[in-house]
Amino acid sequence: MRGELEASFRAALETTDPYALTRRHLPEATPALVLAVGKAAVPMARAAADTCPDTPGLVVTRDGYGGPAGHFTVREAAHPVPDERSQAAAEEALELVGRLGAEDLVLVLVSGGGSSLLCAPWGIELEDKQAVNQALLRSGAPIGEINAVRKHLSRIKGGRLAAATQARILTLVVSDVPGDDLAAVASGPTVPDPTTFADALGVLDRHSLDLPAARAHLDRGAHGELPETLKPADPALSRVENRLIGGGWQLLEAAAGYWQAHSKHHTVASLSDRFSGEARELAHFHANLVQTIREHRAPFAPPVVLLSGGEAGVTVRGDELGGRNQEFLLWLAHDLGDDGVWALACDTDGIDGTTQAAGAIITPDTMTRARARGLDPADSLQHNDAHRIFSELGDLIHTGPTRHNLNDYRAILVTA
């Protein structure tokens, strides 16, 4: 079963390769500039470089995710917290698009991670922006709330990249957010923003975040002293087409295709690509569903493969490595106890939280094996220490940089 779980994950990644997704949507007109940002930036840019040999391009991706992108310039920067390279890349992008005229076309290739990789602080210093990112990531706030704050502290997010040029823009987006909200992917540099300064302040209040520099800037904006992010009626956005080319549902369809071809005795149920919220709550839901299937043979009769995607979150209480997919799995194993399941949960970018693992696998006897090694999963869950448990058990999944980003992939095998 372990091999099938891993194979399904890798098959889904291959089927939704960002190079192929991008190649199918390239414009007929030759762009004057290609700008690619995100964890999938290199394969997306390579697709454009293969068909635009004379077009200049800038590619910005996270450390370790670089690689050949044709003749385009590739820069790496920090993720999930921006650094000086993130700021320099954003300034370079703004300068490049600012040189273009109304007759030009910019091809913008966006994937998840771009919020950190292009960082142009507005009203605060880089150090303050870093503190904001760190606090938001530890707060457990959903991505929409996190981006509402980041957009209002940036000169490039929330549609502001579009306002920085006179050129026409075609943006191709590989989505890593539940529901494929384009305004949330990389904080929507060319997409209208529905949130306001007041919304951003509300996020800080809800999560009790003490960030004086950010609060001062956001408060000025909420009192009308600063221009808002771009809204749908903004004239700058009339020159922009934003197009979704890949998302979480395509990942699940690809995985379902694998299971249908290789495990003919299992029903395959794709539950949703929009699951979000605390990892422990998602685990509780899935555990309850497993128990209902076993007891009542409903809503699916076993054996069944349950597939789901989206993005789990973790409110960090401990100081260990954690990993949201690993935390989801350890809670699932904890809830099911000695009557466990085979399951895999991985992040498609190859990095789960701050760990070097994409995720992990649980087995029907995960809890038994953990106790036999003297490990205490319940204590680990209280300290966000799932990574140590799976490392000790040899159940981590390592892919290295995938240069991909369609968010979380979960597969649970429920037998009779």
Long-range contacts (C-beta under 8 A, 24 or more apart in sequence): 1-342, 1-363, 1-413, 2-342, 2-361, 2-363, 4-262, 4-263, 5-342, 5-343, 5-344, 5-361, 5-411, 5-413, 6-344, 6-361, 6-397, 7-258, 7-262, 8-255, 8-258, 8-259, 8-262, 8-344, 8-411, 9-255, 9-344, 9-346, 9-358, 9-397, 9-409, 9-411, 10-399, 11-254, 11-255, 11-257, 11-258, 12-251, 12-252, 12-254, 12-255, 12-258, 12-348, 12-409, 13-348, 13-402, 13-404, 15-254, 15-257, 15-258, 16-246, 16-250, 16-251, 16-254, 16-404, 16-406, 17-43, 17-404, 18-43, 18-44, 18-47, 18-111, 18-174, 18-246, 18-403, 18-404, 18-405, 19-43, 19-44, 19-46, 19-47, 20-47, 21-174, 21-245, 21-246, 22-47, 22-48, 22-109, 22-172, 22-174, 22-245, 23-47, 23-50, 23-51, 24-245, 25-172, 25-243, 25-245, 26-51, 26-107, 27-105, 27-107, 27-170, 29-105, 30-54, 30-55, 30-105, 31-55, 31-104, 31-105, 31-106, 31-107, 31-170, 32-100, 32-104, 32-105, 32-106, 32-167, 33-57, 33-58, 33-96, 33-97, 33-100, 33-104, 33-106, 33-107, 33-167, 34-58, 34-72, 34-106, 34-107, 34-108, 34-109, 35-93, 35-96, 35-97, 35-106, 35-107, 35-108, 35-109, 36-60, 36-61, 36-69, 36-72, 36-108, 36-109, 36-110, 37-61, 37-89, 37-93, 37-108, 37-109, 37-110, 37-111, 37-113, 37-114, 37-117, 37-118, 37-186, 37-189, 38-109, 38-110, 38-111, 38-112, 38-113, 38-114, 38-117, 38-174, 38-186, 38-405, 39-65, 39-79, 39-111, 39-112, 39-113, 39-176, 39-349, 39-402, 39-403, 39-404, 39-405, 40-111, 40-112, 40-174, 40-403, 40-404, 40-405, 41-65, 41-69, 41-109, 41-111, 41-117, 41-403, 42-66, 42-67, 42-68, 42-69, 42-74, 42-403, 43-403, 43-404, 44-109, 44-111, 44-172, 44-174, 45-69, 45-70, 45-72, 45-74, 45-109, 46-70, 48-72, 48-107, 48-109, 52-107, 55-107, 56-96, 58-89, 58-92, 58-93, 58-96, 60-89, 60-93, 60-114, 60-117, 60-118, 61-113, 61-117, 61-403, 62-113, 62-116, 62-117, 64-401, 65-401, 65-403, 67-403, 77-116, 77-117, 77-119, 78-116, 78-117, 79-113, 79-116, 79-117, 80-113, 80-116, 80-133, 80-137, 81-116, 81-130, 81-133, 81-134, 81-137, 82-116, 82-117, 82-119, 82-126, 82-129, 82-130, 82-133, 83-126, 83-130, 84-126, 86-116, 86-117, 86-118, 86-119, 87-119, 87-120, 87-121, 87-126, 89-117, 89-118, 89-119, 90-118, 90-119, 90-120, 90-155, 90-156, 91-120, 93-118, 93-156, 93-161, 94-120, 94-155, 94-156, 94-161, 94-164, 97-161, 97-164, 97-165, 97-167, 98-164, 98-165, 100-165, 100-166, 100-167, 101-166, 101-167, 102-166, 102-167, 102-168, 102-239, 103-167, 104-166, 104-167, 104-168, 105-167, 105-168, 105-169, 105-170, 106-165, 106-167, 106-168, 106-169, 106-170, 107-170, 107-172, 108-161, 108-169, 108-170, 108-171, 108-172, 108-189, 108-190, 109-171, 109-172, 110-171, 110-172, 110-173, 110-174, 110-185, 110-186, 110-189, 110-190, 111-173, 111-174, 111-176, 111-185, 111-186, 111-405, 112-174, 112-175, 112-176, 112-177, 112-185, 112-186, 112-349, 112-405, 112-407, 113-176, 113-186, 113-349, 113-405, 114-185, 114-186, 114-187, 114-189, 115-146, 115-147, 115-150, 115-157, 115-186, 115-187, 117-186, 118-156, 118-157, 118-186, 118-189, 119-154, 119-156, 120-154, 120-155, 120-156, 120-157, 121-153, 121-154, 121-155, 122-153, 122-154, 122-155, 122-217, 123-153, 123-216, 123-217, 123-220, 123-226, 124-153, 124-213, 124-214, 124-217, 125-213, 128-211, 128-213, 128-214, 129-153, 131-211, 131-214, 132-211, 132-214, 135-207, 135-209, 135-211, 136-203, 136-207, 136-209, 137-316, 138-315, 138-316, 139-207, 139-209, 139-315, 139-316, 140-207, 140-278, 140-313, 140-314, 140-315, 140-316, 141-203, 141-206, 141-207, 141-313, 142-276, 142-277, 142-311, 142-313, 143-177, 143-178, 143-184, 143-276, 143-311, 144-177, 144-181, 144-184, 144-195, 145-203, 145-206, 145-207, 146-203, 147-183, 147-184, 147-187, 147-188, 147-195, 148-195, 148-199, 148-200, 148-203, 149-200, 149-203, 149-204, 149-214, 149-218, 150-187, 151-187, 151-188, 151-193, 151-195, 151-200, 151-229, 152-195, 152-196, 152-197, 152-200, 152-217, 152-218, 152-221, 152-229, 153-200, 153-214, 153-217, 153-218, 154-187, 156-189, 157-186, 157-187, 157-188, 157-189, 157-193, 157-229, 158-183, 158-187, 158-188, 158-189, 158-191, 158-193, 158-195, 158-229, 158-230, 159-188, 159-189, 159-190, 159-191, 159-192, 159-193, 159-229, 159-230, 159-234, 159-236, 159-237, 160-189, 160-229, 160-230, 161-189, 161-190, 162-189, 162-190, 162-230, 162-236, 162-237, 162-239, 162-240, 163-230, 163-234, 163-236, 166-239, 167-239, 168-239, 168-240, 169-239, 169-240, 169-241, 170-240, 170-241, 170-243, 171-240, 171-241, 171-242, 171-243, 172-243, 172-245, 173-242, 173-243, 173-244, 173-245, 173-246, 174-245, 174-246, 174-247, 174-405, 174-406, 175-244, 175-246, 175-247, 175-248, 175-406, 175-407, 176-248, 176-311, 176-348, 176-349, 176-405, 176-406, 176-407, 177-311, 177-407, 178-248, 178-273, 178-274, 178-275, 178-276, 178-309, 178-310, 178-311, 178-407, 179-274, 180-244, 180-247, 180-248, 180-249, 182-242, 182-244, 190-237, 190-240, 190-242, 191-242, 192-229, 192-230, 192-231, 192-232, 192-234, 192-237, 193-228, 193-229, 193-230, 193-231, 194-231, 195-229, 196-222, 196-228, 197-221, 197-222, 197-226, 197-228, 198-222, 246-406, 247-273, 247-406, 248-273, 248-274, 248-309, 248-310, 248-406, 248-407, 249-273, 249-309, 250-406, 251-309, 251-348, 251-406, 251-407, 251-409, 252-307, 252-308, 252-309, 252-409, 255-307, 255-409, 255-411, 256-307, 259-305, 259-307, 259-411, 263-305, 265-303, 266-303, 266-304, 266-305, 266-413, 267-300, 267-301, 267-303, 267-304, 267-305, 268-304, 268-305, 268-307, 269-300, 269-304, 269-305, 269-306, 269-307, 270-307, 270-308, 271-306, 271-307, 271-308, 272-308, 272-309, 272-310, 273-308, 273-309, 273-310, 274-309, 274-310, 275-308, 275-309, 275-310, 275-311, 275-312, 275-408, 276-310, 276-311, 276-312, 276-313, 277-312, 277-313, 278-312, 278-313, 278-314, 278-315, 279-312, 279-313, 279-314, 279-324, 279-325, 279-327, 279-328, 279-331, 280-327, 280-328, 280-331, 280-381, 282-312, 282-328, 283-327, 283-328, 283-329, 283-331, 283-332, 283-334, 283-335, 284-331, 284-335, 286-332, 286-410, 286-412, 287-331, 287-332, 287-335, 287-336, 290-336, 290-341, 290-412, 290-414, 291-336, 293-414, 294-414, 294-416, 300-414, 302-414, 302-415, 302-416, 303-413, 303-414, 303-415, 303-416, 304-413, 304-414, 305-411, 305-412, 305-413, 305-414, 306-410, 306-411, 306-412, 306-413, 306-414, 307-409, 307-410, 307-411, 308-408, 308-410, 309-406, 309-407, 309-408, 309-409, 309-410, 310-407, 310-408, 311-407, 311-408, 312-408, 314-353, 314-384, 316-384, 317-382, 317-383, 317-384, 318-382, 318-383, 318-384, 318-385, 319-383, 319-384, 320-380, 320-383, 320-384, 320-385, 320-387, 320-388, 321-353, 321-354, 321-355, 321-384, 321-385, 321-387, 321-388, 322-353, 322-354, 322-355, 322-384, 322-385, 322-386, 322-387, 323-352, 323-353, 323-354, 323-355, 323-357, 323-359, 323-360, 323-386, 323-387, 324-352, 324-353, 324-408, 325-352, 325-353, 325-358, 325-359, 325-360, 325-408, 325-410, 326-352, 326-353, 326-355, 326-357, 326-359, 326-360, 326-386, 326-387, 326-389, 326-390, 326-396, 327-381, 327-384, 327-386, 328-410, 329-359, 329-360, 329-361, 329-362, 329-386, 329-390, 330-362, 330-377, 330-380, 330-381, 330-386, 330-389, 330-390, 331-381, 332-362, 332-412, 333-362, 333-366, 333-367, 333-377, 334-367, 334-377, 334-378, 334-381, 337-367, 338-365, 338-367, 338-368, 339-364, 340-364, 340-365, 340-366, 340-367, 341-412, 341-413, 341-414, 341-415, 342-412, 342-413, 343-410, 343-411, 343-412, 343-413, 344-397, 344-409, 344-410, 344-411, 345-408, 345-409, 345-410, 345-411, 346-397, 346-399, 346-408, 346-409, 347-407, 347-408, 347-409, 348-402, 348-404, 348-405, 348-406, 348-407, 348-408, 348-409, 349-401, 349-402, 349-404, 349-405, 350-399, 350-400, 350-401, 350-402, 350-404, 351-401, 353-387, 355-387, 356-398, 357-387, 357-390, 357-396, 357-397, 357-398, 358-397, 358-398, 358-399, 358-402, 359-396, 359-397, 360-386, 360-390, 360-395, 360-396, 360-397, 361-395, 361-397, 362-395, 363-395, 366-393, 366-395, 369-393
